[in-house]
Amino acid sequence: MNKTLQMVFVNELGRNVTISVVDPRDDLTAQQVSAVMSDILTHNAFVSLGGRLVTAAEARVVSRGVEQILG
């Protein structure tokens, strides 16, 4: 099963910007992810087309699996 950590921020125009990390560690805690998101904001690590990221909105791990039926 493929997993992706999605960190969602809001930029200066109020639009959501998602930064994805493929295959994150299984033992990540909410505190660790929150700290990373804070660092991204503090250091202006990323800029979107709508300007800099101003708020951390949410984070989630998305799991996706493929079950082959034929072939």
mmCIF file as Biopython writes it, N, C-alpha, C and O atoms, coordinates in Angstrom:
data_model
#
loop_
_atom_site.group_PDB
_atom_site.id
_atom_site.type_symbol
_atom_site.label_atom_id
_atom_site.label_alt_id
_atom_site.label_comp_id
_atom_site.label_asym_id
_atom_site.label_entity_id
_atom_site.label_seq_id
_atom_site.pdbx_PDB_ins_code
_atom_site.Cartn_x
_atom_site.Cartn_y
_atom_site.Cartn_z
_atom_site.occupancy
_atom_site.B_iso_or_equiv
_atom_site.auth_seq_id
_atom_site.auth_asym_id
_atom_site.pdbx_PDB_model_num
ATOM 1   N N  . MET A ? 1  ? 0.838  -1.175  0.000   1.0 0.0 1  A 1 
ATOM 2   C CA . MET A ? 1  ? 0.000  0.000   0.000   1.0 0.0 1  A 1 
ATOM 3   C C  . MET A ? 1  ? 0.888  1.246   0.000   1.0 0.0 1  A 1 
ATOM 4   O O  . MET A ? 1  ? 1.813  1.350   0.806   1.0 0.0 1  A 1 
ATOM 5   N N  . ASN A ? 2  ? 0.614  2.171   -0.887  1.0 0.0 2  A 1 
ATOM 6   C CA . ASN A ? 2  ? 1.361  3.425   -0.966  1.0 0.0 2  A 1 
ATOM 7   C C  . ASN A ? 2  ? 0.813  4.433   0.037   1.0 0.0 2  A 1 
ATOM 8   O O  . ASN A ? 2  ? -0.400 4.588   0.178   1.0 0.0 2  A 1 
ATOM 9   N N  . LYS A ? 3  ? 1.719  5.115   0.731   1.0 0.0 3  A 1 
ATOM 10  C CA . LYS A ? 3  ? 1.309  6.143   1.689   1.0 0.0 3  A 1 
ATOM 11  C C  . LYS A ? 3  ? 1.955  7.469   1.313   1.0 0.0 3  A 1 
ATOM 12  O O  . LYS A ? 3  ? 3.085  7.514   0.827   1.0 0.0 3  A 1 
ATOM 13  N N  . THR A ? 4  ? 1.215  8.546   1.548   1.0 0.0 4  A 1 
ATOM 14  C CA . THR A ? 4  ? 1.715  9.892   1.309   1.0 0.0 4  A 1 
ATOM 15  C C  . THR A ? 4  ? 1.291  10.788  2.465   1.0 0.0 4  A 1 
ATOM 16  O O  . THR A ? 4  ? 0.123  10.805  2.852   1.0 0.0 4  A 1 
ATOM 17  N N  . LEU A ? 5  ? 2.244  11.528  3.011   1.0 0.0 5  A 1 
ATOM 18  C CA . LEU A ? 5  ? 1.932  12.550  4.005   1.0 0.0 5  A 1 
ATOM 19  C C  . LEU A ? 5  ? 1.605  13.827  3.248   1.0 0.0 5  A 1 
ATOM 20  O O  . LEU A ? 5  ? 2.421  14.312  2.464   1.0 0.0 5  A 1 
ATOM 21  N N  . GLN A ? 6  ? 0.424  14.372  3.475   1.0 0.0 6  A 1 
ATOM 22  C CA . GLN A ? 6  ? 0.020  15.624  2.842   1.0 0.0 6  A 1 
ATOM 23  C C  . GLN A ? 6  ? -0.074 16.698  3.918   1.0 0.0 6  A 1 
ATOM 24  O O  . GLN A ? 6  ? -0.853 16.583  4.865   1.0 0.0 6  A 1 
ATOM 25  N N  . MET A ? 7  ? 0.730  17.742  3.756   1.0 0.0 7  A 1 
ATOM 26  C CA . MET A ? 7  ? 0.697  18.887  4.664   1.0 0.0 7  A 1 
ATOM 27  C C  . MET A ? 7  ? 0.037  20.033  3.916   1.0 0.0 7  A 1 
ATOM 28  O O  . MET A ? 7  ? 0.529  20.462  2.872   1.0 0.0 7  A 1 
ATOM 29  N N  . VAL A ? 8  ? -1.064 20.525  4.440   1.0 0.0 8  A 1 
ATOM 30  C CA . VAL A ? 8  ? -1.852 21.553  3.758   1.0 0.0 8  A 1 
ATOM 31  C C  . VAL A ? 8  ? -1.647 22.892  4.459   1.0 0.0 8  A 1 
ATOM 32  O O  . VAL A ? 8  ? -1.807 23.012  5.674   1.0 0.0 8  A 1 
ATOM 33  N N  . PHE A ? 9  ? -1.289 23.895  3.659   1.0 0.0 9  A 1 
ATOM 34  C CA . PHE A ? 9  ? -1.067 25.252  4.144   1.0 0.0 9  A 1 
ATOM 35  C C  . PHE A ? 9  ? -2.018 26.199  3.420   1.0 0.0 9  A 1 
ATOM 36  O O  . PHE A ? 9  ? -2.594 25.847  2.391   1.0 0.0 9  A 1 
ATOM 37  N N  . VAL A ? 10 ? -2.178 27.400  3.966   1.0 0.0 10 A 1 
ATOM 38  C CA . VAL A ? 10 ? -2.937 28.456  3.305   1.0 0.0 10 A 1 
ATOM 39  C C  . VAL A ? 10 ? -1.940 29.540  2.915   1.0 0.0 10 A 1 
ATOM 40  O O  . VAL A ? 10 ? -1.109 29.950  3.725   1.0 0.0 10 A 1 
ATOM 41  N N  . ASN A ? 11 ? -2.031 30.010  1.646   1.0 0.0 11 A 1 
ATOM 42  C CA . ASN A ? 11 ? -1.117 31.054  1.197   1.0 0.0 11 A 1 
ATOM 43  C C  . ASN A ? 11 ? -1.723 32.443  1.391   1.0 0.0 11 A 1 
ATOM 44  O O  . ASN A ? 11 ? -2.819 32.577  1.937   1.0 0.0 11 A 1 
ATOM 45  N N  . GLU A ? 12 ? -1.015 33.462  0.947   1.0 0.0 12 A 1 
ATOM 46  C CA . GLU A ? 12 ? -1.443 34.852  1.149   1.0 0.0 12 A 1 
ATOM 47  C C  . GLU A ? 12 ? -2.769 35.172  0.471   1.0 0.0 12 A 1 
ATOM 48  O O  . GLU A ? 12 ? -3.474 36.087  0.898   1.0 0.0 12 A 1 
ATOM 49  N N  . LEU A ? 13 ? -3.116 34.435  -0.573  1.0 0.0 13 A 1 
ATOM 50  C CA . LEU A ? 13 ? -4.389 34.659  -1.259  1.0 0.0 13 A 1 
ATOM 51  C C  . LEU A ? 13 ? -5.523 33.841  -0.651  1.0 0.0 13 A 1 
ATOM 52  O O  . LEU A ? 13 ? -6.654 33.893  -1.134  1.0 0.0 13 A 1 
ATOM 53  N N  . GLY A ? 14 ? -5.228 33.085  0.407   1.0 0.0 14 A 1 
ATOM 54  C CA . GLY A ? 14 ? -6.253 32.279  1.056   1.0 0.0 14 A 1 
ATOM 55  C C  . GLY A ? 14 ? -6.507 30.944  0.391   1.0 0.0 14 A 1 
ATOM 56  O O  . GLY A ? 14 ? -7.499 30.278  0.687   1.0 0.0 14 A 1 
ATOM 57  N N  . ARG A ? 15 ? -5.627 30.551  -0.498  1.0 0.0 15 A 1 
ATOM 58  C CA . ARG A ? 15 ? -5.787 29.272  -1.202  1.0 0.0 15 A 1 
ATOM 59  C C  . ARG A ? 15 ? -4.970 28.183  -0.519  1.0 0.0 15 A 1 
ATOM 60  O O  . ARG A ? 15 ? -3.914 28.450  0.055   1.0 0.0 15 A 1 
ATOM 61  N N  . ASN A ? 16 ? -5.470 26.962  -0.587  1.0 0.0 16 A 1 
ATOM 62  C CA . ASN A ? 16 ? -4.756 25.822  -0.017  1.0 0.0 16 A 1 
ATOM 63  C C  . ASN A ? 16 ? -3.591 25.418  -0.908  1.0 0.0 16 A 1 
ATOM 64  O O  . ASN A ? 16 ? -3.698 25.410  -2.134  1.0 0.0 16 A 1 
ATOM 65  N N  . VAL A ? 17 ? -2.489 25.086  -0.275  1.0 0.0 17 A 1 
ATOM 66  C CA . VAL A ? 17 ? -1.298 24.585  -0.952  1.0 0.0 17 A 1 
ATOM 67  C C  . VAL A ? 17 ? -0.905 23.306  -0.230  1.0 0.0 17 A 1 
ATOM 68  O O  . VAL A ? 17 ? -0.735 23.306  0.989   1.0 0.0 17 A 1 
ATOM 69  N N  . THR A ? 18 ? -0.759 22.215  -0.975  1.0 0.0 18 A 1 
ATOM 70  C CA . THR A ? 18 ? -0.425 20.926  -0.371  1.0 0.0 18 A 1 
ATOM 71  C C  . THR A ? 18 ? 1.005  20.535  -0.716  1.0 0.0 18 A 1 
ATOM 72  O O  . THR A ? 18 ? 1.399  20.543  -1.882  1.0 0.0 18 A 1 
ATOM 73  N N  . ILE A ? 19 ? 1.766  20.196  0.299   1.0 0.0 19 A 1 
ATOM 74  C CA . ILE A ? 19 ? 3.111  19.652  0.128   1.0 0.0 19 A 1 
ATOM 75  C C  . ILE A ? 19 ? 3.024  18.180  0.501   1.0 0.0 19 A 1 
ATOM 76  O O  . ILE A ? 19 ? 2.595  17.831  1.601   1.0 0.0 19 A 1 
ATOM 77  N N  . SER A ? 20 ? 3.438  17.318  -0.428  1.0 0.0 20 A 1 
ATOM 78  C CA . SER A ? 20 ? 3.318  15.869  -0.228  1.0 0.0 20 A 1 
ATOM 79  C C  . SER A ? 20 ? 4.683  15.231  -0.033  1.0 0.0 20 A 1 
ATOM 80  O O  . SER A ? 20 ? 5.652  15.579  -0.708  1.0 0.0 20 A 1 
ATOM 81  N N  . VAL A ? 21 ? 4.741  14.293  0.899   1.0 0.0 21 A 1 
ATOM 82  C CA . VAL A ? 21 ? 5.947  13.506  1.147   1.0 0.0 21 A 1 
ATOM 83  C C  . VAL A ? 21 ? 5.573  12.043  0.944   1.0 0.0 21 A 1 
ATOM 84  O O  . VAL A ? 21 ? 4.732  11.498  1.659   1.0 0.0 21 A 1 
ATOM 85  N N  . VAL A ? 22 ? 6.203  11.422  -0.035  1.0 0.0 22 A 1 
ATOM 86  C CA . VAL A ? 22 ? 5.907  10.032  -0.367  1.0 0.0 22 A 1 
ATOM 87  C C  . VAL A ? 22 ? 6.594  9.104   0.632   1.0 0.0 22 A 1 
ATOM 88  O O  . VAL A ? 22 ? 7.742  9.326   1.018   1.0 0.0 22 A 1 
ATOM 89  N N  . ASP A ? 23 ? 5.879  8.069   1.040   1.0 0.0 23 A 1 
ATOM 90  C CA . ASP A ? 23 ? 6.403  7.016   1.908   1.0 0.0 23 A 1 
ATOM 91  C C  . ASP A ? 23 ? 6.951  7.552   3.234   1.0 0.0 23 A 1 
ATOM 92  O O  . ASP A ? 23 ? 8.119  7.329   3.554   1.0 0.0 23 A 1 
ATOM 93  N N  . PRO A ? 24 ? 6.118  8.258   4.006   1.0 0.0 24 A 1 
ATOM 94  C CA . PRO A ? 24 ? 6.579  8.783   5.294   1.0 0.0 24 A 1 
ATOM 95  C C  . PRO A ? 24 ? 6.786  7.657   6.306   1.0 0.0 24 A 1 
ATOM 96  O O  . PRO A ? 24 ? 6.272  6.552   6.135   1.0 0.0 24 A 1 
ATOM 97  N N  . ARG A ? 25 ? 7.533  7.947   7.343   1.0 0.0 25 A 1 
ATOM 98  C CA . ARG A ? 25 ? 7.738  6.965   8.412   1.0 0.0 25 A 1 
ATOM 99  C C  . ARG A ? 25 ? 6.400  6.591   9.029   1.0 0.0 25 A 1 
ATOM 100 O O  . ARG A ? 25 ? 5.495  7.421   9.116   1.0 0.0 25 A 1 
ATOM 101 N N  . ASP A ? 26 ? 6.279  5.352   9.454   1.0 0.0 26 A 1 
ATOM 102 C CA . ASP A ? 26 ? 5.040  4.877   10.073  1.0 0.0 26 A 1 
ATOM 103 C C  . ASP A ? 26 ? 4.841  5.414   11.489  1.0 0.0 26 A 1 
ATOM 104 O O  . ASP A ? 26 ? 3.714  5.459   11.984  1.0 0.0 26 A 1 
ATOM 105 N N  . ASP A ? 27 ? 5.930  5.820   12.143  1.0 0.0 27 A 1 
ATOM 106 C CA . ASP A ? 27 ? 5.831  6.236   13.542  1.0 0.0 27 A 1 
ATOM 107 C C  . ASP A ? 27 ? 5.779  7.757   13.737  1.0 0.0 27 A 1 
ATOM 108 O O  . ASP A ? 27 ? 6.047  8.246   14.834  1.0 0.0 27 A 1 
ATOM 109 N N  . LEU A ? 28 ? 5.439  8.501   12.686  1.0 0.0 28 A 1 
ATOM 110 C CA . LEU A ? 28 ? 5.327  9.959   12.820  1.0 0.0 28 A 1 
ATOM 111 C C  . LEU A ? 28 ? 4.216  10.329  13.794  1.0 0.0 28 A 1 
ATOM 112 O O  . LEU A ? 28 ? 3.148  9.717   13.801  1.0 0.0 28 A 1 
ATOM 113 N N  . THR A ? 29 ? 4.484  11.339  14.614  1.0 0.0 29 A 1 
ATOM 114 C CA . THR A ? 29 ? 3.463  11.816  15.541  1.0 0.0 29 A 1 
ATOM 115 C C  . THR A ? 29 ? 2.917  13.159  15.063  1.0 0.0 29 A 1 
ATOM 116 O O  . THR A ? 29 ? 3.533  13.833  14.238  1.0 0.0 29 A 1 
ATOM 117 N N  . ALA A ? 30 ? 1.773  13.531  15.584  1.0 0.0 30 A 1 
ATOM 118 C CA . ALA A ? 30 ? 1.177  14.827  15.250  1.0 0.0 30 A 1 
ATOM 119 C C  . ALA A ? 30 ? 2.117  15.960  15.657  1.0 0.0 30 A 1 
ATOM 120 O O  . ALA A ? 30 ? 2.211  16.969  14.958  1.0 0.0 30 A 1 
ATOM 121 N N  . GLN A ? 31 ? 2.806  15.798  16.773  1.0 0.0 31 A 1 
ATOM 122 C CA . GLN A ? 31 ? 3.727  16.828  17.246  1.0 0.0 31 A 1 
ATOM 123 C C  . GLN A ? 31 ? 4.899  17.013  16.283  1.0 0.0 31 A 1 
ATOM 124 O O  . GLN A ? 31 ? 5.322  18.141  16.029  1.0 0.0 31 A 1 
ATOM 125 N N  . GLN A ? 32 ? 5.420  15.916  15.751  1.0 0.0 32 A 1 
ATOM 126 C CA . GLN A ? 32 ? 6.530  16.006  14.802  1.0 0.0 32 A 1 
ATOM 127 C C  . GLN A ? 32 ? 6.100  16.705  13.518  1.0 0.0 32 A 1 
ATOM 128 O O  . GLN A ? 32 ? 6.813  17.568  13.006  1.0 0.0 32 A 1 
ATOM 129 N N  . VAL A ? 33 ? 4.946  16.335  13.006  1.0 0.0 33 A 1 
ATOM 130 C CA . VAL A ? 33 ? 4.455  16.947  11.770  1.0 0.0 33 A 1 
ATOM 131 C C  . VAL A ? 33 ? 4.164  18.425  12.003  1.0 0.0 33 A 1 
ATOM 132 O O  . VAL A ? 33 ? 4.479  19.261  11.155  1.0 0.0 33 A 1 
ATOM 133 N N  . SER A ? 34 ? 3.574  18.748  13.130  1.0 0.0 34 A 1 
ATOM 134 C CA . SER A ? 34 ? 3.288  20.141  13.468  1.0 0.0 34 A 1 
ATOM 135 C C  . SER A ? 34 ? 4.571  20.966  13.544  1.0 0.0 34 A 1 
ATOM 136 O O  . SER A ? 34 ? 4.609  22.104  13.078  1.0 0.0 34 A 1 
ATOM 137 N N  . ALA A ? 35 ? 5.614  20.395  14.128  1.0 0.0 35 A 1 
ATOM 138 C CA . ALA A ? 35 ? 6.899  21.093  14.239  1.0 0.0 35 A 1 
ATOM 139 C C  . ALA A ? 35 ? 7.502  21.354  12.864  1.0 0.0 35 A 1 
ATOM 140 O O  . ALA A ? 35 ? 8.033  22.436  12.614  1.0 0.0 35 A 1 
ATOM 141 N N  . VAL A ? 36 ? 7.424  20.373  11.977  1.0 0.0 36 A 1 
ATOM 142 C CA . VAL A ? 36 ? 7.945  20.549  10.617  1.0 0.0 36 A 1 
ATOM 143 C C  . VAL A ? 36 ? 7.156  21.627  9.882   1.0 0.0 36 A 1 
ATOM 144 O O  . VAL A ? 36 ? 7.739  22.470  9.200   1.0 0.0 36 A 1 
ATOM 145 N N  . MET A ? 37 ? 5.842  21.603  10.020  1.0 0.0 37 A 1 
ATOM 146 C CA . MET A ? 37 ? 5.013  22.609  9.353   1.0 0.0 37 A 1 
ATOM 147 C C  . MET A ? 37 ? 5.334  24.005  9.890   1.0 0.0 37 A 1 
ATOM 148 O O  . MET A ? 37 ? 5.358  24.973  9.131   1.0 0.0 37 A 1 
ATOM 149 N N  . SER A ? 38 ? 5.579  24.106  11.185  1.0 0.0 38 A 1 
ATOM 150 C CA . SER A ? 38 ? 5.965  25.387  11.790  1.0 0.0 38 A 1 
ATOM 151 C C  . SER A ? 38 ? 7.291  25.878  11.229  1.0 0.0 38 A 1 
ATOM 152 O O  . SER A ? 38 ? 7.443  27.059  10.917  1.0 0.0 38 A 1 
ATOM 153 N N  . ASP A ? 39 ? 8.250  24.967  11.102  1.0 0.0 39 A 1 
ATOM 154 C CA . ASP A ? 39 ? 9.553  25.326  10.530  1.0 0.0 39 A 1 
ATOM 155 C C  . ASP A ? 39 ? 9.410  25.806  9.091   1.0 0.0 39 A 1 
ATOM 156 O O  . ASP A ? 39 ? 10.052 26.778  8.693   1.0 0.0 39 A 1 
ATOM 157 N N  . ILE A ? 40 ? 8.576  25.132  8.315   1.0 0.0 40 A 1 
ATOM 158 C CA . ILE A ? 40 ? 8.348  25.540  6.927   1.0 0.0 40 A 1 
ATOM 159 C C  . ILE A ? 40 ? 7.824  26.973  6.881   1.0 0.0 40 A 1 
ATOM 160 O O  . ILE A ? 40 ? 8.270  27.773  6.059   1.0 0.0 40 A 1 
ATOM 161 N N  . LEU A ? 41 ? 6.877  27.297  7.764   1.0 0.0 41 A 1 
ATOM 162 C CA . LEU A ? 41 ? 6.319  28.652  7.803   1.0 0.0 41 A 1 
ATOM 163 C C  . LEU A ? 41 ? 7.350  29.670  8.293   1.0 0.0 41 A 1 
ATOM 164 O O  . LEU A ? 41 ? 7.498  30.740  7.704   1.0 0.0 41 A 1 
ATOM 165 N N  . THR A ? 42 ? 8.055  29.337  9.361   1.0 0.0 42 A 1 
ATOM 166 C CA . THR A ? 42 ? 9.025  30.256  9.961   1.0 0.0 42 A 1 
ATOM 167 C C  . THR A ? 42 ? 10.133 30.632  8.988   1.0 0.0 42 A 1 
ATOM 168 O O  . THR A ? 42 ? 10.556 31.787  8.936   1.0 0.0 42 A 1 
ATOM 169 N N  . HIS A ? 43 ? 10.601 29.654  8.217   1.0 0.0 43 A 1 
ATOM 170 C CA . HIS A ? 43 ? 11.734 29.874  7.318   1.0 0.0 43 A 1 
ATOM 171 C C  . HIS A ? 43 ? 11.309 30.208  5.888   1.0 0.0 43 A 1 
ATOM 172 O O  . HIS A ? 43 ? 12.152 30.314  4.997   1.0 0.0 43 A 1 
ATOM 173 N N  . ASN A ? 44 ? 10.003 30.374  5.669   1.0 0.0 44 A 1 
ATOM 174 C CA . ASN A ? 44 ? 9.503  30.644  4.310   1.0 0.0 44 A 1 
ATOM 175 C C  . ASN A ? 44 ? 10.144 29.689  3.303   1.0 0.0 44 A 1 
ATOM 176 O O  . ASN A ? 44 ? 10.638 30.105  2.255   1.0 0.0 44 A 1 
ATOM 177 N N  . ALA A ? 45 ? 10.123 28.409  3.643   1.0 0.0 45 A 1 
ATOM 178 C CA . ALA A ? 45 ? 10.807 27.391  2.852   1.0 0.0 45 A 1 
ATOM 179 C C  . ALA A ? 45 ? 10.202 27.211  1.463   1.0 0.0 45 A 1 
ATOM 180 O O  . ALA A ? 45 ? 10.905 26.820  0.531   1.0 0.0 45 A 1 
ATOM 181 N N  . PHE A ? 46 ? 8.908  27.491  1.314   1.0 0.0 46 A 1 
ATOM 182 C CA . PHE A ? 46 ? 8.234  27.337  0.029   1.0 0.0 46 A 1 
ATOM 183 C C  . PHE A ? 46 ? 7.407  28.581  -0.255  1.0 0.0 46 A 1 
ATOM 184 O O  . PHE A ? 46 ? 6.855  29.200  0.655   1.0 0.0 46 A 1 
ATOM 185 N N  . VAL A ? 47 ? 7.331  28.936  -1.535  1.0 0.0 47 A 1 
ATOM 186 C CA . VAL A ? 47 ? 6.470  30.033  -1.973  1.0 0.0 47 A 1 
ATOM 187 C C  . VAL A ? 47 ? 5.585  29.481  -3.077  1.0 0.0 47 A 1 
ATOM 188 O O  . VAL A ? 47 ? 6.060  28.773  -3.964  1.0 0.0 47 A 1 
ATOM 189 N N  . SER A ? 48 ? 4.306  29.801  -3.024  1.0 0.0 48 A 1 
ATOM 190 C CA . SER A ? 48 ? 3.368  29.322  -4.040  1.0 0.0 48 A 1 
ATOM 191 C C  . SER A ? 48 ? 3.067  30.447  -5.023  1.0 0.0 48 A 1 
ATOM 192 O O  . SER A ? 48 ? 3.518  31.578  -4.841  1.0 0.0 48 A 1 
ATOM 193 N N  . LEU A ? 49 ? 2.310  30.133  -6.052  1.0 0.0 49 A 1 
ATOM 194 C CA . LEU A ? 49 ? 1.900  31.165  -7.009  1.0 0.0 49 A 1 
ATOM 195 C C  . LEU A ? 49 ? 1.064  32.240  -6.332  1.0 0.0 49 A 1 
ATOM 196 O O  . LEU A ? 49 ? 1.016  33.376  -6.804  1.0 0.0 49 A 1 
ATOM 197 N N  . GLY A ? 50 ? 0.411  31.898  -5.241  1.0 0.0 50 A 1 
ATOM 198 C CA . GLY A ? 50 ? -0.406 32.844  -4.489  1.0 0.0 50 A 1 
ATOM 199 C C  . GLY A ? 50 ? 0.350  33.516  -3.356  1.0 0.0 50 A 1 
ATOM 200 O O  . GLY A ? 50 ? -0.262 34.083  -2.451  1.0 0.0 50 A 1 
ATOM 201 N N  . GLY A ? 51 ? 1.667  33.459  -3.397  1.0 0.0 51 A 1 
ATOM 202 C CA . GLY A ? 51 ? 2.477  34.103  -2.365  1.0 0.0 51 A 1 
ATOM 203 C C  . GLY A ? 51 ? 2.988  33.110  -1.343  1.0 0.0 51 A 1 
ATOM 204 O O  . GLY A ? 51 ? 2.910  31.895  -1.521  1.0 0.0 51 A 1 
ATOM 205 N N  . ARG A ? 52 ? 3.513  33.669  -0.268  1.0 0.0 52 A 1 
ATOM 206 C CA . ARG A ? 52 ? 4.120  32.798  0.753   1.0 0.0 52 A 1 
ATOM 207 C C  . ARG A ? 52 ? 3.038  32.054  1.536   1.0 0.0 52 A 1 
ATOM 208 O O  . ARG A ? 52 ? 1.871  32.444  1.548   1.0 0.0 52 A 1 
ATOM 209 N N  . LEU A ? 53 ? 3.458  30.988  2.178   1.0 0.0 53 A 1 
ATOM 210 C CA . LEU A ? 53 ? 2.546  30.208  3.011   1.0 0.0 53 A 1 
ATOM 211 C C  . LEU A ? 53 ? 2.419  30.912  4.353   1.0 0.0 53 A 1 
ATOM 212 O O  . LEU A ? 53 ? 3.425  31.284  4.955   1.0 0.0 53 A 1 
ATOM 213 N N  . VAL A ? 54 ? 1.188  31.097  4.828   1.0 0.0 54 A 1 
ATOM 214 C CA . VAL A ? 54 ? 0.986  31.881  6.046   1.0 0.0 54 A 1 
ATOM 215 C C  . VAL A ? 54 ? 0.400  31.083  7.210   1.0 0.0 54 A 1 
ATOM 216 O O  . VAL A ? 54 ? 0.563  31.474  8.365   1.0 0.0 54 A 1 
ATOM 217 N N  . THR A ? 55 ? -0.279 29.974  6.925   1.0 0.0 55 A 1 
ATOM 218 C CA . THR A ? 55 ? -0.924 29.197  7.980   1.0 0.0 55 A 1 
ATOM 219 C C  . THR A ? 55 ? -0.840 27.707  7.671   1.0 0.0 55 A 1 
ATOM 220 O O  . THR A ? 55 ? -0.970 27.292  6.519   1.0 0.0 55 A 1 
ATOM 221 N N  . ALA A ? 56 ? -0.621 26.912  8.712   1.0 0.0 56 A 1 
ATOM 222 C CA . ALA A ? 56 ? -0.723 25.456  8.579   1.0 0.0 56 A 1 
ATOM 223 C C  . ALA A ? 56 ? -2.185 25.088  8.801   1.0 0.0 56 A 1 
ATOM 224 O O  . ALA A ? 56 ? -2.742 25.371  9.861   1.0 0.0 56 A 1 
ATOM 225 N N  . ALA A ? 57 ? -2.806 24.461  7.814   1.0 0.0 57 A 1 
ATOM 226 C CA . ALA A ? 57 ? -4.236 24.149  7.897   1.0 0.0 57 A 1 
ATOM 227 C C  . ALA A ? 57 ? -4.497 22.744  8.436   1.0 0.0 57 A 1 
ATOM 228 O O  . ALA A ? 57 ? -5.286 22.567  9.364   1.0 0.0 57 A 1 
ATOM 229 N N  . GLU A ? 58 ? -3.836 21.752  7.856   1.0 0.0 58 A 1 
ATOM 230 C CA . GLU A ? 58 ? -4.056 20.370  8.289   1.0 0.0 58 A 1 
ATOM 231 C C  . GLU A ? 58 ? -2.958 19.477  7.737   1.0 0.0 58 A 1 
ATOM 232 O O  . GLU A ? 58 ? -2.204 19.870  6.847   1.0 0.0 58 A 1 
ATOM 233 N N  . ALA A ? 59 ? -2.882 18.275  8.277   1.0 0.0 59 A 1 
ATOM 234 C CA . ALA A ? 59 ? -1.964 17.256  7.775   1.0 0.0 59 A 1 
ATOM 235 C C  . ALA A ? 59 ? -2.683 15.923  7.833   1.0 0.0 59 A 1 
ATOM 236 O O  . ALA A ? 59 ? -3.492 15.669  8.726   1.0 0.0 59 A 1 
ATOM 237 N N  . ARG A ? 60 ? -2.372 15.080  6.866   1.0 0.0 60 A 1 
ATOM 238 C CA . ARG A ? 60 ? -3.027 13.770  6.810   1.0 0.0 60 A 1 
ATOM 239 C C  . ARG A ? 60 ? -2.110 12.783  6.095   1.0 0.0 60 A 1 
ATOM 240 O O  . ARG A ? 60 ? -1.272 13.163  5.276   1.0 0.0 60 A 1 
ATOM 241 N N  . VAL A ? 61 ? -2.291 11.511  6.425   1.0 0.0 61 A 1 
ATOM 242 C CA . VAL A ? 61 ? -1.607 10.443  5.700   1.0 0.0 61 A 1 
ATOM 243 C C  . VAL A ? 61 ? -2.652 9.767   4.830   1.0 0.0 61 A 1 
ATOM 244 O O  . VAL A ? 61 ? -3.680 9.295   5.317   1.0 0.0 61 A 1 
ATOM 245 N N  . VAL A ? 62 ? -2.371 9.729   3.538   1.0 0.0 62 A 1 
ATOM 246 C CA . VAL A ? 62 ? -3.280 9.117   2.577   1.0 0.0 62 A 1 
ATOM 247 C C  . VAL A ? 62 ? -2.686 7.776   2.162   1.0 0.0 62 A 1 
ATOM 248 O O  . VAL A ? 62 ? -1.534 7.702   1.735   1.0 0.0 62 A 1 
ATOM 249 N N  . SER A ? 63 ? -3.479 6.722   2.291   1.0 0.0 63 A 1 
ATOM 250 C CA . SER A ? 63 ? -3.052 5.380   1.886   1.0 0.0 63 A 1 
ATOM 251 C C  . SER A ? 63 ? -3.817 4.977   0.643   1.0 0.0 63 A 1 
ATOM 252 O O  . SER A ? 63 ? -5.025 5.190   0.535   1.0 0.0 63 A 1 
ATOM 253 N N  . ARG A ? 64 ? -3.087 4.389   -0.294  1.0 0.0 64 A 1 
ATOM 254 C CA . ARG A ? 64 ? -3.736 3.963   -1.526  1.0 0.0 64 A 1 
ATOM 255 C C  . ARG A ? 64 ? -3.218 2.587   -1.902  1.0 0.0 64 A 1 
ATOM 256 O O  . ARG A ? 64 ? -2.010 2.360   -1.975  1.0 0.0 64 A 1 
ATOM 257 N N  . GLY A ? 65 ? -4.130 1.691   -2.135  1.0 0.0 65 A 1 
ATOM 258 C CA . GLY A ? 65 ? -3.756 0.348   -2.538  1.0 0.0 65 A 1 
ATOM 259 C C  . GLY A ? 65 ? -4.409 -0.011  -3.858  1.0 0.0 65 A 1 
ATOM 260 O O  . GLY A ? 65 ? -5.470 0.508   -4.204  1.0 0.0 65 A 1 
ATOM 261 N N  . VAL A ? 66 ? -3.772 -0.894  -4.581  1.0 0.0 66 A 1 
ATOM 262 C CA . VAL A ? 66 ? -4.303 -1.365  -5.851  1.0 0.0 66 A 1 
ATOM 263 C C  . VAL A ? 66 ? -4.477 -2.872  -5.748  1.0 0.0 66 A 1 
ATOM 264 O O  . VAL A ? 66 ? -3.543 -3.590  -5.394  1.0 0.0 66 A 1 
ATOM 265 N N  . GLU A ? 67 ? -5.660 -3.340  -6.055  1.0 0.0 67 A 1 
ATOM 266 C CA . GLU A ? 67 ? -5.943 -4.769  -6.059  1.0 0.0 67 A 1 
ATOM 267 C C  . GLU A ? 67 ? -6.225 -5.181  -7.492  1.0 0.0 67 A 1 
ATOM 268 O O  . GLU A ? 67 ? -7.251 -4.819  -8.068  1.0 0.0 67 A 1 
ATOM 269 N N  . GLN A ? 68 ? -5.304 -5.940  -8.055  1.0 0.0 68 A 1 
ATOM 270 C CA . GLN A ? 68 ? -5.455 -6.366  -9.437  1.0 0.0 68 A 1 
ATOM 271 C C  . GLN A ? 68 ? -6.516 -7.455  -9.519  1.0 0.0 68 A 1 
ATOM 272 O O  . GLN A ? 68 ? -6.493 -8.411  -8.744  1.0 0.0 68 A 1 
ATOM 273 N N  . ILE A ? 69 ? -7.436 -7.310  -10.451 1.0 0.0 69 A 1 
ATOM 274 C CA . ILE A ? 69 ? -8.528 -8.263  -10.608 1.0 0.0 69 A 1 
ATOM 275 C C  . ILE A ? 69 ? -8.266 -9.209  -11.774 1.0 0.0 69 A 1 
ATOM 276 O O  . ILE A ? 69 ? -8.583 -10.396 -11.702 1.0 0.0 69 A 1 
ATOM 277 N N  . LEU A ? 70 ? -7.695 -8.687  -12.834 1.0 0.0 70 A 1 
ATOM 278 C CA . LEU A ? 70 ? -7.489 -9.481  -14.042 1.0 0.0 70 A 1 
ATOM 279 C C  . LEU A ? 70 ? -6.125 -9.156  -14.611 1.0 0.0 70 A 1 
ATOM 280 O O  . LEU A ? 70 ? -5.700 -8.001  -14.588 1.0 0.0 70 A 1 
ATOM 281 N N  . GLY A ? 71 ? -5.436 -10.161 -15.119 1.0 0.0 71 A 1 
ATOM 282 C CA . GLY A ? 71 ? -4.174 -9.926  -15.802 1.0 0.0 71 A 1 
ATOM 283 C C  . GLY A ? 71 ? -3.039 -10.165 -14.955 1.0 0.0 71 A 1 
ATOM 284 O O  . GLY A ? 71 ? -1.898 -10.009 -15.392 1.0 0.0 71 A 1 
#
